[in-house]
Amino acid sequence: MPILEFHAINPLSIGPLGLSLYFLLIHIPIVGGFGMAAYYIIKYLRRFYGQRPIPKEWKLFWLAMVWATIHELIEVPILYQWIIGQVLVIVFFFIQIIAGIYLVWGTYLLAKKYTVQ
C-alpha cells in the first residue's frame, strides 16, 4: 500500500468498490447531521449558559461531534478510493479514536453529574 496516493475518479460513476452515486449521496446527510449537531449544541450552550462558563462535560460532548464530522468527511474519499495510502488510514483511525474518547469521556461526566449521585 502506498504512503499517500490521489486518484482522479469520476464520482458519478460506480466506484472501484462497486459503490454507486446513491451511496455517495447517503453520506451528505450523515456529514451534515454531525456538523449541524455540533453547530446547534454550541449555539444552545452559549444561549443557555450566557455569561456563565460552559461545563466541561458539554464541551467534551461538543468536541466529539466536531471530530465525528471530520471522521465522516474523510470516510468518503477512503471508500471511493479517491485518496489511498497508509497515512490517510492512520489519520482516519486516529480521528475516530479521538472522537470516541471525547464522546465516552463527555458522556461519562454527564452521567456522573446528572444520574449517579
Buried (B, 14 or more C-beta within 10 A) or exposed (E): EEEEBEEEEEEEEEBEEEBEEEBBEEBEEBBEBBBEBBBEBBEEBEEEEEEEEBBEBBBBBBBBBBBBBBBBBBBBBBBBBBBBBEEBBEBBEEBBEBBBBBBEBBBEBBEEEEEEE
